[in-house]
Amino acid sequence: MPVSQQVTHSLSIKKLKGISSLDEIRFDEKPLTAILGPNGCGKSTILHALACCYKPPEGADQENWQFRDFFTPTTDATWAGSSLEMVHSHREGANQFLNVRTEYRKSADRWAPRYANRPERHLRFIGIKSCVPRIEEESYTSAINYQTEAHADAGLIMAKMGTVFNRAYNELNIHRAHMGRRYPGLALDGTRYSALAMGAGEQRVLEILSAVFNAPKYGLILIDEIDLLLHTAALTQLIGILFQRAQEKSLQIVFTTHREAILELTDMVSIKHIHTVKTVPPPTVPPTPAQTKTYCFSNTKPDALRRLTGQQDRPLEIFVEDEMALAIVEHELFRQGMKRVANITPYGAATNCFTLAAGLILSGGHDVNSQLFLLDGDLYLTQELQLERANAVLSGTEAHAVARRQRCLQGIRKLCAQADAPLAPEAQLHRMIRNLPQQQDEGVNEIIDLAVGIEAVDDTHSFIELIVQTLNVHRPVGLSTIVNVAALSPVWDLYVAELREWLVARRPALIEDVRAAAPAAA
């Protein structure tokens, strides 16, 4: 009975090569799935596993990939203990089989299930080998004579090739030589050339397009390193072509890539980031080996970009009055594990908060989701006072002017000063510290004792400056240390409540929280 409507839903991998305890990677969210991650994370391993999960339809002209093709036993690795599970669906005549779970494993010297018992599907794997120019693989060095005939899908594939490379190709041919050798060929500006003279990028795109446009309905196409040999514009065009064809023929196309340009194509491509984390347990007798776990993240967060590009993206911008507020914000960022995703910029006097926000609004650079303007909490304490200042920098009675002022206020938060001390941050922190009981850490006690010894000052900044000077440390170090001590106070959480609420709301979209997802220790 013919099999049709095949869909690969997901793959979970207990152990396979460098992948450990991968809970799930899904392939059914969009016709195209991109697997990204640094070298060695297991991207190709996932493709190799998928290639071995299906058997060819009876009589089909396709490679029958088996696990030994990609996971060949050696002296160092027999791959015993490998285990993975695929969730898939298909139809056999009138019978529909949904979310079938098929487990693949190697317990000793043999893979299970038997290859004949695997589910059936048209599958094509295009590996990195297809990037090698045909001329470098050719063993003949004398003249090669061949007969030329038009490619069966010349019109369709040639047009798509032209779109990818912005070239008006005239022909797409097949050249047949002796001993059954076949060479695809193109013609450009009236000049014919075979794969032996073809550019490596042309050769690979032609192979990809041929595989996709010759695939029957419900086929699975696997492409390793789809971006190799292609500039970004060509890659973008190719992805658009593959997406359209996949929709038309109900294909699933899964590919690996390092190119961050793919992240801009999420309307067509489901993005999957692979990342393996090693956990080193505390010393024990006998020693406990380190544990590894592989994660699949569907959202592109700054950590995923850093693994791809080597550069840290900092999408959050926090504007503060001075270095004291900067130290407070840094403490809260570290507490949330978000320091690496934020830039902190001092703006000076409190009035500048509104001027800066207004300038960004008028220039189109203001974003309430990623920008925070933090007031010290000693001025502009109420919404009315803040609106009055916003009116001064964003004047006008028109509806758009009113909307701008409201937008300005949406991006402003303040430190919540308590009424038992002057409202300036220095006085607030001084009061928190001097009210602390003695601690076990003598370094903390030194700061508490210094704060207790400061009764009155002529300038609120001196509450903190005197401690820094007495400690004889660099000012940024002193401010950070003092903030850490103040944060021990039960009042601290109230003081930073608005700042913390803003950070906590943004954390899930920015931080890959692998610790929260990690399984509990046995």
PyMOL commands that set and color helices and strands:
alter all, ss='L'
color gray80, all
select helices_A, chain A and resi 43-53+67-70+115-117+128-131+134-137+154-165+178-180+195-197+200-214+232-249+260-264+302-309+323-336+339-341+351-363+383-393+399-410+425-434+442-452+462-471+475-486+492-495+497-510+514-517
alter helices_A, ss='H'
color red, helices_A
select strands_A, chain A and resi 3-16+19-26+32-36+83-92+95-106+111-112+123-126+146-150+169-177+182-188+191-194+220-223+252-256+269-279+291-297+316-320+342-346+371-375+412-414
alter strands_A, ss='S'
color yellow, strands_A
deselect
rebuild
show_as cartoon
